[in-house]
Amino acid sequence: MRTSSNPVFRNLPKQEGGGYASFGSATAGAGQMSQQFGQPQYTQAEPYTTGPAQRAMTIDDVVTKTGITLGVLSISAIISYFLVNNDVNLATPFVIGGGLIGLVLVLVATFGRKMDNPAIVLAYAVAEGFFLGALSFMFTDITFQGAGGGTLIAQAVLGTFGVFFGMLVVYKTGAIRVTPRFTRMLIGGMIGVLVLALGNIVASFFTPGGLGLRDGGAVAIIFSLVCIGLAAFSFLLDFDAADQLIRAQAPEKAAWGVAFGLTVTLVWLYVEILRLLSYFNSD
């Protein structure tokens, strides 16, 4: 299996087999032995062995678990938004608290190899829901005094899922092949964005606006577009990782890990799209 840019997927099992429906075609999901960052990556291995009471994961499991996770996140976000709307003082605690709890859960799930734990996945959805609800309020109602805030959020949601389904079509048709070189370039770009973002935070302590990556100017718009592009293309690696798990006849429970990884990418994409829209709508 190719290494995903999503840290959640990188720690999912990496066997490959056959016999189950997958996200894409054989072109998009085909496995070959490759060299990844100097370490051998083997993409052909024995399928999982499932017990008598344990069936293999299918695409339906992935869709169902992802739907449940996104449903919990959406409900939490709506509750958070209306709570903050009634008391603006809750905005900052929800953003900071939800963001930190979500980050901790990602680290626990990733390094503790608990990505298929439904309790952790759903807890992450709740935390990120409160984070996104409060953040959406801050980007819209506070910034624009409620003018067009709902429209902006709706545009961000539609844009997020538009990109998601668009990249799913790209993967399914094999228009862009997920190769080791593609993976290295994508991960390199993400590392570069992370370094710039951290540098901007440090610089903001000494200079107003830092490096100008989040001040709404031309540089900030370009930076957000780059982040959106990286998040969009990372879906291809996520789909490929999920595809390999299905082909490997991974246990049904592994679908929670796939839902977790996709949700992490969707949250990142939504935040970047909402931020970009806020630039264009601010005076």
C-alpha positions as CSV (number, residue, x, y, z in Angstrom):
1,M,0.0,0.0,0.0
2,R,1.3,3.4,-0.8
3,T,1.9,5.7,2.2
4,S,-0.9,8.2,2.6
5,S,-0.3,11.9,3.4
6,N,-3.0,11.5,6.1
7,P,-1.3,10.3,9.3
8,V,-4.3,8.3,10.3
9,F,-4.1,6.2,7.1
10,R,-0.3,5.8,7.4
11,N,-0.8,3.6,10.4
12,L,-3.6,1.4,9.1
13,P,-2.6,-2.2,8.1
14,K,-0.8,-2.4,4.8
15,Q,-1.7,-5.8,3.3
16,E,-3.4,-6.2,0.0
17,G,-5.6,-9.0,-1.3
18,G,-8.6,-9.2,-3.5
19,G,-12.3,-10.1,-3.7
20,Y,-14.2,-7.0,-2.6
21,A,-15.5,-3.9,-4.3
22,S,-13.2,-0.9,-4.0
23,F,-13.2,2.8,-4.4
24,G,-11.6,2.8,-7.8
25,S,-10.4,0.8,-10.7
26,A,-7.5,-1.5,-10.9
27,T,-5.5,1.3,-12.5
28,A,-6.0,3.6,-9.5
29,G,-5.5,0.9,-6.9
30,A,-3.0,-1.4,-8.4
31,G,-0.2,-2.4,-6.1
32,Q,3.5,-2.7,-7.0
33,M,6.6,-3.0,-4.9
34,S,8.0,0.6,-4.6
35,Q,10.7,2.6,-2.9
36,Q,9.4,5.3,-0.5
37,F,11.7,7.7,1.2
38,G,14.5,5.2,1.1
39,Q,12.4,2.5,2.8
40,P,11.0,-0.4,0.8
41,Q,7.2,-0.3,0.6
42,Y,5.6,-3.6,-0.2
43,T,2.1,-3.4,-1.7
44,Q,1.5,-7.1,-2.4
45,A,0.9,-9.3,0.6
46,E,-1.4,-12.0,1.9
47,P,-5.0,-11.0,2.6
48,Y,-6.3,-10.7,6.1
49,T,-7.5,-13.8,7.9
50,T,-10.9,-13.1,9.4
51,G,-12.4,-15.2,12.2
52,P,-15.7,-17.1,11.9
53,A,-17.7,-14.3,13.4
54,Q,-15.8,-11.5,11.6
55,R,-16.5,-10.6,8.0
56,A,-14.3,-8.6,5.7
57,M,-14.8,-4.8,5.1
58,T,-16.7,-3.7,2.1
59,I,-17.3,-0.3,0.4
60,D,-20.8,-0.2,2.1
61,D,-19.1,-0.4,5.5
62,V,-16.9,2.6,4.6
63,V,-19.8,4.6,3.4
64,T,-21.9,3.8,6.5
65,K,-19.2,4.5,9.0
66,T,-18.2,7.7,7.3
67,G,-21.8,8.9,7.1
68,I,-22.2,8.2,10.8
69,T,-19.0,10.1,11.7
70,L,-20.0,13.1,9.6
71,G,-23.5,13.1,11.0
72,V,-22.2,13.3,14.5
73,L,-19.8,16.0,13.5
74,S,-22.5,18.0,11.8
75,I,-24.9,17.8,14.8
76,S,-22.2,18.9,17.2
77,A,-21.2,21.8,14.9
78,I,-24.9,23.0,14.7
79,I,-25.2,22.8,18.5
80,S,-21.9,24.6,18.9
81,Y,-22.9,27.3,16.5
82,F,-26.2,28.1,18.2
83,L,-24.6,28.0,21.7
84,V,-22.0,30.5,20.6
85,N,-24.7,32.6,18.9
86,N,-26.4,32.9,22.3
87,D,-23.2,33.6,24.2
88,V,-20.3,34.9,22.1
89,N,-17.9,34.3,25.1
90,L,-18.1,30.6,24.3
91,A,-16.5,31.0,20.9
92,T,-12.9,31.0,22.0
93,P,-13.2,28.1,24.5
94,F,-15.0,26.0,22.0
95,V,-12.4,26.7,19.3
96,I,-9.4,26.1,21.5
97,G,-10.9,23.2,23.5
98,G,-12.4,21.4,20.5
99,G,-9.3,21.9,18.4
100,L,-6.9,20.6,21.2
101,I,-9.1,17.6,22.1
102,G,-9.4,16.7,18.4
103,L,-5.6,16.9,18.0
104,V,-5.0,14.7,21.1
105,L,-7.5,12.1,19.8
106,V,-5.8,12.1,16.4
107,L,-2.4,11.5,18.1
108,V,-3.8,8.8,20.3
109,A,-5.5,7.0,17.5
110,T,-2.5,7.3,15.2
111,F,0.4,6.4,17.4
112,G,-1.7,4.1,19.6
113,R,-3.0,2.3,16.5
114,K,-6.6,2.8,17.6
115,M,-8.0,4.2,14.3
116,D,-10.6,1.5,14.2
117,N,-12.0,2.3,17.7
118,P,-15.5,3.8,17.2
119,A,-15.4,5.5,20.5
120,I,-12.3,7.5,19.6
121,V,-13.6,8.2,16.1
122,L,-17.0,9.5,17.3
123,A,-15.4,11.5,20.2
124,Y,-13.2,13.2,17.6
125,A,-16.3,14.0,15.6
126,V,-17.9,15.6,18.6
127,A,-14.8,17.7,19.5
128,E,-14.2,18.8,15.9
129,G,-17.9,19.6,15.6
130,F,-17.7,22.1,18.5
131,F,-14.5,23.5,17.0
132,L,-16.0,24.0,13.5
133,G,-19.3,25.4,14.8
134,A,-17.5,28.0,16.9
135,L,-14.9,28.7,14.2
136,S,-17.7,29.2,11.6
137,F,-19.4,31.7,13.8
138,M,-16.1,33.6,14.3
139,F,-15.4,33.7,10.6
140,T,-18.9,34.9,9.7
141,D,-21.1,36.5,12.4
142,I,-18.3,38.2,14.3
143,T,-16.3,39.2,11.3
144,F,-19.2,40.4,9.2
145,Q,-21.7,41.2,12.0
146,G,-24.0,38.5,10.8
147,A,-24.2,39.8,7.2
148,G,-24.2,36.8,4.9
149,G,-22.7,34.5,7.5
150,G,-25.1,31.6,6.8
151,T,-24.5,31.9,3.1
152,L,-20.7,31.8,3.6
153,I,-21.0,28.6,5.7
154,A,-23.3,27.0,3.1
155,Q,-20.8,27.9,0.3
156,A,-17.9,26.4,2.3
157,V,-19.9,23.1,3.0
158,L,-20.9,22.8,-0.7
159,G,-17.3,23.6,-1.8
160,T,-15.9,20.9,0.6
161,F,-18.1,18.1,-0.6
162,G,-17.8,19.3,-4.2
163,V,-14.0,18.9,-3.9
164,F,-14.5,15.5,-2.2
165,F,-16.7,14.0,-4.8
166,G,-14.7,15.6,-7.6
167,M,-11.5,13.9,-6.3
168,L,-13.4,10.6,-5.9
169,V,-14.3,10.8,-9.6
170,V,-10.7,11.6,-10.5
171,Y,-9.5,8.6,-8.5
172,K,-12.1,6.2,-9.8
173,T,-11.4,7.1,-13.4
174,G,-7.6,6.9,-12.9
175,A,-7.2,10.4,-14.3
176,I,-4.4,10.9,-11.8
177,R,-2.4,7.9,-10.8
178,V,-1.3,7.5,-7.2
179,T,2.3,6.7,-7.5
180,P,5.3,6.8,-5.0
181,R,6.5,10.0,-6.7
182,F,3.1,11.6,-6.4
183,T,3.1,10.6,-2.7
184,R,6.5,12.1,-2.1
185,M,5.6,15.3,-3.8
186,L,2.4,15.7,-1.8
187,I,3.9,14.9,1.5
188,G,6.8,17.3,0.7
189,G,4.3,20.0,0.0
190,M,2.4,19.4,3.2
191,I,5.6,19.6,5.2
192,G,6.4,22.9,3.5
193,V,3.0,24.3,4.4
194,L,3.3,23.2,8.0
195,V,6.7,24.9,8.3
196,L,5.4,28.1,6.8
197,A,2.3,28.0,9.1
198,L,4.5,27.6,12.2
199,G,6.9,30.3,11.0
200,N,3.9,32.6,10.5
201,I,2.8,32.0,14.1
202,V,6.3,32.7,15.5
203,A,6.7,35.8,13.3
204,S,3.3,37.1,14.5
205,F,4.8,37.5,18.0
206,F,7.2,40.0,16.7
207,T,5.4,41.6,13.7
208,P,1.7,42.2,13.3
209,G,0.3,39.7,10.8
210,G,3.5,37.6,10.9
211,L,4.5,36.6,7.4
212,G,1.2,37.7,5.9
213,L,-0.1,34.1,5.5
214,R,-3.4,34.7,7.3
215,D,-4.0,38.5,7.0
216,G,-6.4,38.3,4.0
217,G,-3.9,39.8,1.6
218,A,-2.7,38.5,-1.7
219,V,-0.1,36.2,-0.1
220,A,-2.8,34.8,2.3
221,I,-5.1,34.0,-0.6
222,I,-2.3,32.2,-2.4
223,F,-1.4,30.3,0.7
224,S,-5.0,29.2,1.3
225,L,-5.3,28.1,-2.3
226,V,-2.2,26.0,-1.9
227,C,-3.6,24.4,1.3
228,I,-6.9,23.6,-0.5
229,G,-5.0,22.0,-3.3
230,L,-3.0,19.9,-1.0
231,A,-6.0,18.8,1.0
232,A,-7.9,17.9,-2.3
233,F,-5.0,15.8,-3.7
234,S,-4.5,14.1,-0.4
235,F,-8.0,12.5,-0.9
236,L,-6.5,10.5,-3.7
237,L,-4.0,8.9,-1.3
238,D,-6.7,8.4,1.3
239,F,-9.0,6.7,-1.3
240,D,-6.0,4.5,-2.4
241,A,-5.3,3.5,1.2
242,A,-9.0,2.6,1.8
243,D,-9.1,0.7,-1.5
244,Q,-6.1,-1.4,-0.5
245,L,-7.8,-2.3,2.8
246,I,-10.9,-3.5,1.0
247,R,-8.8,-5.5,-1.4
248,A,-6.9,-7.0,1.5
249,Q,-10.2,-8.2,3.1
250,A,-9.5,-6.2,6.2
251,P,-11.9,-6.7,9.1
252,E,-15.2,-4.8,9.1
253,K,-14.0,-2.7,12.0
254,A,-11.3,-1.2,9.9
255,A,-14.0,0.9,8.2
256,W,-14.0,3.2,11.3
257,G,-10.3,4.0,10.6
258,V,-11.1,4.9,7.0
259,A,-14.0,7.1,8.2
260,F,-11.6,8.7,10.7
261,G,-9.0,9.5,8.0
262,L,-11.5,10.9,5.6
263,T,-13.0,13.1,8.3
264,V,-9.7,14.6,9.2
265,T,-9.1,15.6,5.6
266,L,-12.6,17.0,5.2
267,V,-12.2,19.1,8.4
268,W,-9.0,20.6,7.1
269,L,-10.5,21.3,3.7
270,Y,-13.6,23.0,5.1
271,V,-11.5,25.3,7.3
272,E,-9.3,26.4,4.5
273,I,-12.3,27.0,2.1
274,L,-14.1,28.9,4.8
275,R,-11.0,31.0,5.5
276,L,-10.6,31.8,1.8
277,L,-14.2,32.8,1.4
278,S,-13.9,35.1,4.4
279,Y,-11.0,36.9,2.7
280,F,-13.1,37.6,-0.4
281,N,-16.1,38.7,1.7
282,S,-14.2,41.0,4.1
283,D,-14.0,44.7,3.4
